Amino acid sequence: MRSRFFERLGLASEWAQEAGLAILALSLGFGVLPLVIFLAGSTILGRYEGASPARVYEGLYRGLGLGSVASWIVVLGPYGLYLLFKGLRLWWRASARLA
């Protein structure tokens, strides 16, 4: 099922699939995750004066330029979770072959 989905997108090779997933994960980190963080924070903690999604994006992108570790974690987090899941899956399969 997964391969048919990628073939419809024109991503037949494995490298193209990995690149497509990387682009998707980075797009989520750059575009969607800051908005989710803002909405979760304002829902749980309440809004504070001057809070807006635009200010969250502004602070995130300014932090990227200054080398803020927190900003880079937000942006690279979805891709890092994908790589962690993929590595754990490979490790699980390798350990099952040894048993």
Stockholm file with secondary structure:
# STOCKHOLM 1.0

chainA/1-99         MRSRFFERLGLASEWAQEAGLAILALSLGFGVLPLVIFLAGSTILGRYEGASPARVYEGLYRGLGLGSVASWIVVLGPYGLYLLFKGLRLWWRASARLA
#=GR chainA/1-99 SS CHHHHHHHTTCCSHHHHHHHHHHHHHHIIIIIHHHHHHHHHHHHTCCCTTCCHHHHHHHHHHHHHHTCHHHHHHHHHHHHHHHHHHHHHHHHHHHHHHC
#=GC SS_cons        CHHHHHHHTTCCSHHHHHHHHHHHHHHIIIIIHHHHHHHHHHHHTCCCTTCCHHHHHHHHHHHHHHTCHHHHHHHHHHHHHHHHHHHHHHHHHHHHHHC
//
